[in-house]
Amino acid sequence: MAQAAPPLIFAPSRRLATRRRGHRLQQAADAPRYLIADMVEDMAERLAFLRVEPRRSLVIGDWTGGLAQTLSHFGEVTAAEPVEGFDEERPFPFEAFDFIASLGTLDTVNDLPGALIHIRKALAPGGLMIASFIGAGSLPHLRAAMMAAESDRPGPRVHPQVDVRAGGQLLQRAGFADPVIDSRGLDVSFRSLDGLVGDLRAMGLTNVLARPGPPLGKAALDRARAAFAAAGSNGRTLERFEILTLSGWGK
């Protein structure tokens, strides 16, 4: 019996366009990079703690190049990016990596279990995978602002997100050995809702849902701005990003 296709939650064309815009906006000297920078630093620290010095590494989604630079001290590094045609939902065109890193991309694939299986199959025996992306609990004030803007019939504005428990189940389903799942918070202060949305655009994190709903009208947008501002104090609102990290070993 043929396996049923995964539900279409995210639109691949919108995902690609959003990442392309993010790449373009990242060319500015003052572009926001705090999320990807945090993921890169955390992965480097985990590798140092585990004393892993991979001879062959694959880095997916790090448009800063920071992790690849660190890994280049140990051996050969291959960089892959969805904007350049790399598709996590298809079998990888390469294999036998000692380490695979995925940064900020797996939260918007429609077949996350399949993508994790592709990663595992691309690992050499005993190789390590670490994947980080925005997880459940992120952007609580943005979510609340969207609900306040459309209290009668709220449209789909923010992505569904994976939590720690689901992350563990996904790693087990994908066949990783010794899976480890954790989440950490990163708090960022914003002067306005528009400032938050501007950062999300520049980091390729805006809405890529297959059915995103109609744009907010002026009145609804004003309500969202007011709700976001009311959640803060002294003219600033502290928003939280939860970074979920999954790690496991190839068998």
C-alpha positions as CSV (number, residue, x, y, z in Angstrom):
1,M,0.0,0.0,0.0
2,A,1.3,3.4,-1.0
3,Q,2.2,5.7,1.9
4,A,-0.1,8.7,2.3
5,A,1.5,12.1,1.5
6,P,2.0,14.4,4.5
7,P,-0.5,17.2,4.9
8,L,0.4,20.4,3.1
9,I,0.8,22.8,6.1
10,F,3.5,25.0,4.5
11,A,3.7,26.3,0.9
12,P,7.1,25.4,-0.6
13,S,6.9,28.4,-2.9
14,R,6.2,30.8,0.0
15,R,8.9,29.2,2.0
16,L,11.4,29.7,-0.8
17,A,10.4,33.3,-1.4
18,T,10.6,34.1,2.3
19,R,14.1,32.7,2.6
20,R,15.2,34.6,-0.5
21,R,13.9,37.8,0.9
22,G,15.7,37.1,4.2
23,H,19.0,36.4,2.4
24,R,18.6,39.7,0.6
25,L,17.9,41.7,3.7
26,Q,20.8,40.0,5.5
27,Q,23.2,41.9,3.2
28,A,22.7,45.0,5.4
29,A,25.4,45.5,7.9
30,D,22.9,45.9,10.8
31,A,20.7,43.0,9.8
32,P,19.3,41.0,12.8
33,R,21.2,37.7,13.2
34,Y,20.7,36.9,16.9
35,L,18.7,33.7,16.3
36,I,21.1,32.0,13.9
37,A,24.1,33.4,15.8
38,D,22.7,31.7,19.0
39,M,22.2,28.4,17.2
40,V,25.7,28.5,15.7
41,E,27.3,29.3,19.1
42,D,25.3,26.6,20.9
43,M,26.2,23.9,18.3
44,A,29.9,24.8,18.5
45,E,29.7,24.5,22.3
46,R,27.9,21.1,22.1
47,L,30.6,19.7,19.7
48,A,33.3,20.9,22.1
49,F,31.6,19.4,25.1
50,L,31.2,16.0,23.3
51,R,34.8,16.3,21.9
52,V,33.5,15.7,18.4
53,E,35.9,16.7,15.6
54,P,34.2,15.6,12.4
55,R,36.2,15.0,9.3
56,R,33.2,15.4,7.0
57,S,30.4,17.8,7.9
58,L,27.2,19.0,6.3
59,V,25.7,22.3,7.4
60,I,22.2,23.1,6.3
61,G,20.7,26.6,6.6
62,D,23.5,28.6,8.2
63,W,23.6,31.7,6.0
64,T,26.2,33.4,8.2
65,G,28.9,30.7,7.4
66,G,30.0,30.8,11.1
67,L,29.5,27.1,11.8
68,A,31.2,26.0,8.6
69,Q,34.2,28.1,9.5
70,T,34.4,26.4,12.9
71,L,34.1,23.0,11.4
72,S,36.6,23.6,8.7
73,H,39.3,23.3,11.4
74,F,38.5,19.6,11.6
75,G,38.0,18.7,8.0
76,E,35.8,19.0,4.9
77,V,32.6,21.0,5.1
78,T,29.6,21.0,2.7
79,A,27.1,23.8,2.9
80,A,23.5,23.3,1.8
81,E,20.7,25.9,1.6
82,P,17.1,25.6,0.5
83,V,17.4,28.9,-1.4
84,E,20.0,27.2,-3.6
85,G,17.7,24.2,-4.3
86,F,18.5,21.9,-1.4
87,D,15.4,20.0,-0.4
88,E,15.3,18.4,3.1
89,E,12.2,16.4,2.1
90,R,14.0,14.4,-0.5
91,P,16.8,11.8,-0.2
92,F,20.1,13.7,0.2
93,P,22.4,13.5,-2.8
94,F,25.4,12.7,-0.6
95,E,26.1,10.5,2.4
96,A,28.6,9.3,5.0
97,F,28.9,12.5,7.0
98,D,30.4,12.4,10.5
99,F,28.3,15.4,11.5
100,I,25.2,17.1,10.1
101,A,23.9,20.4,11.4
102,S,20.5,21.9,10.5
103,L,19.8,25.4,11.5
104,G,16.4,27.1,11.4
105,T,14.9,25.1,8.5
106,L,13.1,22.0,9.8
107,D,10.3,23.9,11.4
108,T,8.7,24.7,8.0
109,V,9.0,21.3,6.2
110,N,5.7,19.4,5.6
111,D,7.3,16.0,6.2
112,L,9.5,16.5,9.3
113,P,9.8,12.8,10.1
114,G,10.9,12.1,6.5
115,A,13.4,14.9,6.6
116,L,14.9,13.5,9.8
117,I,15.1,10.1,8.2
118,H,17.0,11.6,5.2
119,I,19.5,13.2,7.7
120,R,20.0,9.9,9.5
121,K,20.6,8.0,6.3
122,A,23.2,10.6,5.2
123,L,25.2,10.0,8.4
124,A,28.2,7.7,8.5
125,P,27.8,4.9,11.2
126,G,28.2,6.6,14.5
127,G,27.8,10.1,13.0
128,L,26.1,12.9,14.9
129,M,23.1,15.1,13.9
130,I,22.1,18.4,15.7
131,A,19.1,20.3,14.5
132,S,17.9,23.6,15.9
133,F,14.8,25.6,15.0
134,I,12.1,27.7,16.6
135,G,9.8,25.6,18.8
136,A,6.7,25.7,20.8
137,G,6.2,28.6,23.2
138,S,7.8,31.1,20.8
139,L,6.4,34.6,20.1
140,P,3.6,34.6,22.8
141,H,3.0,38.3,22.6
142,L,2.8,38.2,18.8
143,R,0.2,35.4,19.1
144,A,-1.8,37.3,21.6
145,A,-1.7,40.4,19.5
146,M,-3.0,38.5,16.5
147,M,-5.9,37.1,18.6
148,A,-6.7,40.6,19.8
149,A,-6.7,41.9,16.2
150,E,-9.2,39.3,15.1
151,S,-11.0,38.2,18.2
152,D,-14.1,37.1,16.3
153,R,-12.6,35.0,13.6
154,P,-8.8,34.8,14.0
155,G,-7.0,33.8,10.8
156,P,-3.9,31.6,10.6
157,R,-1.0,33.9,11.3
158,V,1.6,32.0,13.3
159,H,3.1,28.6,12.4
160,P,2.3,25.4,14.4
161,Q,5.4,24.5,16.4
162,V,7.1,21.4,17.7
163,D,7.5,20.9,21.5
164,V,10.1,18.9,23.4
165,R,7.9,15.8,23.8
166,A,7.0,15.7,20.1
167,G,10.7,16.3,19.3
168,G,11.7,13.2,21.2
169,Q,9.0,11.1,19.5
170,L,10.2,12.3,16.1
171,L,13.9,11.3,16.8
172,Q,12.8,7.9,17.9
173,R,10.6,7.5,14.9
174,A,13.5,8.5,12.6
175,G,15.7,5.8,14.1
176,F,18.4,7.9,15.9
177,A,20.4,6.4,18.7
178,D,20.6,8.1,22.1
179,P,18.3,11.0,21.2
180,V,18.5,14.2,23.2
181,I,16.0,17.0,23.1
182,D,16.0,20.4,24.9
183,S,14.6,23.9,24.6
184,R,16.0,27.2,25.6
185,G,14.6,30.7,25.6
186,L,16.0,33.8,24.0
187,D,14.3,37.1,25.0
188,V,14.5,40.1,22.7
189,S,13.2,43.6,23.4
190,F,11.2,45.5,20.8
191,R,9.9,49.0,20.6
192,S,6.9,48.0,18.5
193,L,5.1,45.2,16.7
194,D,6.5,46.6,13.4
195,G,10.0,46.2,14.8
196,L,9.4,42.5,15.5
197,V,7.9,41.9,12.1
198,G,10.8,43.6,10.5
199,D,13.3,41.3,12.3
200,L,11.2,38.2,11.3
201,R,11.3,39.3,7.7
202,A,15.0,39.8,7.7
203,M,15.6,36.4,9.3
204,G,13.2,34.5,6.9
205,L,10.7,33.7,9.7
206,T,7.5,35.2,8.4
207,N,4.3,33.3,7.5
208,V,4.8,30.5,4.9
209,L,1.5,28.7,5.6
210,A,-0.2,27.1,2.6
211,R,-3.4,28.9,3.7
212,P,-2.2,32.1,5.4
213,G,-5.5,33.9,5.5
214,P,-6.2,37.4,4.2
215,P,-4.0,40.4,5.1
216,L,-4.9,42.3,8.3
217,G,-7.0,45.4,7.6
218,K,-5.9,48.8,9.0
219,A,-8.2,48.6,12.0
220,A,-7.1,45.0,12.9
221,L,-3.4,46.0,12.5
222,D,-3.9,49.0,14.9
223,R,-5.5,46.6,17.4
224,A,-2.5,44.2,17.1
225,R,0.0,47.0,17.5
226,A,-1.8,48.3,20.6
227,A,-2.0,44.8,22.2
228,F,1.7,44.2,21.5
229,A,2.6,47.5,23.1
230,A,0.3,46.9,26.1
231,A,2.2,43.6,26.8
232,G,5.4,45.6,27.6
233,S,6.5,48.5,29.7
234,N,8.5,51.7,29.3
235,G,7.9,51.6,25.6
236,R,9.4,48.2,25.0
237,T,7.9,44.6,24.8
238,L,10.0,41.6,25.7
239,E,9.3,38.8,23.2
240,R,10.5,35.2,23.6
241,F,11.9,32.8,21.1
242,E,12.1,29.2,22.2
243,I,14.9,27.4,20.3
244,L,14.3,23.6,20.2
245,T,17.4,21.4,19.6
246,L,17.3,17.8,18.6
247,S,20.4,15.6,18.6
248,G,21.0,12.0,17.9
249,W,23.5,9.5,16.6
250,G,23.5,7.4,13.5
251,K,23.6,3.6,13.9
